[in-house]
Amino acid sequence: MVVPDDGVLVLAATPIGRVEDAPPRLASELATADVIAAEDTRRLSRLTRDLGVELKGRIVSYFEGNESARTPALLADLLDGNRVLLVTDAGMPSVSDPGYRLVAAAVEKDVRVTAVPGPSAVLTALAVSGLPVDRFCFEGFLPRKAGERSRRLASLAKEERTMVFFEAPHRTEAALEAMREAFGDTRAAAVCRELTKTHEEVRRGGLAELVDWARDGVRGEVTIVVTGADPSAEIGSDPDSLREAVADLEAEGRTKKEAIAEVAKLAGVPKREVYDLVHKSV
């Protein structure tokens, strides 16, 4: 009886823009894989053509719509001793892309999982944002529905780490507006568009400023980086602290309504409570 060699799952990073950014190992892994699972087989064809690679392995599509159904068959390939290479449209598989299910299934069966490191929109945007990078968290795509998006961002209002988000270009303005409402007008952020591509653009500023910029329309792949909350800027929830914070914001030029809303958000108390305190003291 011939016992097959141990299978290996290889997660391979692909360029997020320029093909010359492909990691050196990618071409050899593509050429020698027994099975190649690709998010988009047409993009895989273009990539291999640009890299001058001839594929010898079996190609299967593996995307969000069929990820659950295809995972068992790919796991079987691994258990049969095959080298399975997983590639997505851009960046590292399983980071807001297909891959997690297959990795989890492989780990459960003690199948070796390794990676071809390379381009990452998350780390690239973080590096060029100009915002703190010592501590950060990746939040992926925000919910599409406005209410769910607002609730998700509200839960992050006191997050002190720099946050990284992916967003579709046609939803970028709405996402920035929701961030402005949750984090405040002046929270520093950066919108990174078309990273590493010919029309790369990094727009930096306060969230209110970025909302105004996005009203003209946004094109291309978008990654948004937002600085975390300043712990020293937290407002006490006692009446005197709330009234004082509203007065300070009014002195900076905010309207009373804007100041009340901002203080309520920072202090984590109902807006009506701050409203009543301010108006009773007048």
PyMOL commands that set and color helices and strands:
alter all, ss='L'
color gray80, all
select helices_A, chain A and resi 19-21+24-32+41-51+67-79+100-108+121-129+146-154+169-183+207-214+231-233+239-251+256-267+271-280
alter helices_A, ss='H'
color red, helices_A
select strands_A, chain A and resi 8-12+35-38+58-61+83-87+112-116+136-141+162-167+188-193+201-206+222-226
alter strands_A, ss='S'
color yellow, strands_A
deselect
rebuild
show_as cartoon
